[in-house]
Amino acid sequence: METDADTEKAQQVLDWIHRTKVTSFKAHELVTARRRAFPTVSSTAPALRLLEEHGYLRSFQPARNGTRGKSPAITSRVHPHVESLGVGSQAQYSSEKSLPELVLLR
């Protein structure tokens, strides 16, 4: 279940995406860039899940290169229309509690 805090965190992620113009990222990169909002990788999960549900992101697990070591981190790809729609500006969502839907990536 989404809460206002999850929506606020998701908006912070969108702002970061808009500002940095990333096309894909890993959760640890978000933690590095936004340490105050997301102190751990697990703290990014609700915001990333909400953005994925609304079609802003698509997560995928890269293939493993071998049998040893840790599996690769999950990568989130940004919907190509996020930048062209200007999604991420705070003024656009200041009065709304939910994120608008985008067409899901296939």
C-alpha positions as CSV (number, residue, x, y, z in Angstrom):
1,M,0.0,0.0,0.0
2,E,1.3,3.4,-1.0
3,T,1.5,6.2,1.5
4,D,2.1,9.9,1.2
5,A,5.7,9.3,2.3
6,D,6.2,6.8,-0.5
7,T,4.7,9.2,-3.0
8,E,7.0,12.0,-1.7
9,K,10.1,9.7,-2.0
10,A,9.0,8.7,-5.5
11,Q,8.8,12.4,-6.4
12,Q,12.3,12.9,-5.1
13,V,13.5,10.1,-7.4
14,L,11.7,11.7,-10.3
15,D,13.3,15.0,-9.5
16,W,16.8,13.3,-9.4
17,I,16.1,11.6,-12.7
18,H,15.0,14.9,-14.3
19,R,18.0,16.8,-12.9
20,T,20.7,14.2,-13.8
21,K,19.0,13.0,-17.1
22,V,19.9,9.3,-16.3
23,T,18.4,6.7,-18.5
24,S,19.1,3.8,-16.2
25,F,20.5,3.4,-12.7
26,K,21.0,1.0,-9.8
27,A,19.5,1.5,-6.3
28,H,23.0,2.0,-4.9
29,E,23.6,4.9,-7.3
30,L,20.4,6.6,-6.0
31,V,21.6,6.0,-2.4
32,T,24.9,7.6,-3.3
33,A,23.3,10.7,-4.9
34,R,20.4,11.1,-2.4
35,R,21.9,9.8,0.9
36,R,19.6,12.0,3.1
37,A,16.4,10.7,1.5
38,F,17.6,7.1,1.0
39,P,20.2,6.0,3.6
40,T,20.1,2.4,2.5
41,V,19.4,0.4,-0.7
42,S,16.4,-1.2,1.0
43,S,14.9,2.3,1.7
44,T,14.6,2.9,-2.0
45,A,12.3,-0.1,-2.6
46,P,8.9,1.6,-1.9
47,A,9.6,4.6,-4.1
48,L,11.1,2.5,-6.9
49,R,8.1,0.0,-6.7
50,L,5.6,2.9,-6.9
51,L,7.4,4.4,-9.9
52,E,7.4,1.0,-11.6
53,E,3.7,0.5,-10.9
54,H,3.0,3.9,-12.5
55,G,5.1,3.1,-15.6
56,Y,8.0,5.5,-14.9
57,L,10.6,2.8,-14.5
58,R,11.1,-0.8,-15.5
59,S,13.4,-3.0,-13.4
60,F,15.4,-5.9,-14.7
61,Q,18.0,-8.3,-13.4
62,P,21.1,-8.5,-15.6
63,A,22.3,-12.0,-16.5
64,R,25.0,-13.5,-14.3
65,N,28.5,-13.7,-15.9
66,G,29.5,-16.8,-14.0
67,T,28.8,-19.0,-11.0
68,R,30.9,-17.3,-8.4
69,G,30.2,-14.1,-6.5
70,K,27.1,-12.0,-6.0
71,S,24.4,-11.7,-8.6
72,P,24.4,-8.3,-10.4
73,A,22.3,-5.5,-8.9
74,I,18.8,-4.9,-10.3
75,T,18.9,-2.0,-12.8
76,S,16.0,0.4,-13.2
77,R,15.4,1.8,-16.7
78,V,13.7,5.2,-17.0
79,H,10.7,5.4,-19.4
80,P,11.8,7.4,-22.5
81,H,8.9,9.9,-22.2
82,V,9.7,11.0,-18.7
83,E,12.2,13.6,-19.8
84,S,10.1,14.8,-22.7
85,L,7.1,15.3,-20.5
86,G,9.1,17.4,-18.0
87,V,8.2,14.9,-15.3
88,G,10.0,15.8,-12.1
89,S,9.4,19.4,-11.6
90,Q,8.1,20.0,-8.1
91,A,5.6,22.6,-9.1
92,Q,3.8,20.2,-11.3
93,Y,2.8,17.9,-8.4
94,S,2.7,20.2,-5.4
95,S,-1.1,19.9,-5.0
96,E,-1.5,16.3,-6.1
97,K,-1.1,13.3,-3.9
98,S,-0.6,10.7,-6.6
99,L,1.6,10.3,-9.6
100,P,0.2,10.4,-13.1
101,E,0.2,7.2,-15.1
102,L,2.6,6.6,-18.1
103,V,2.1,4.0,-20.7
104,L,3.9,0.9,-19.4
105,L,7.1,-0.2,-21.1
106,R,7.0,-3.6,-22.9
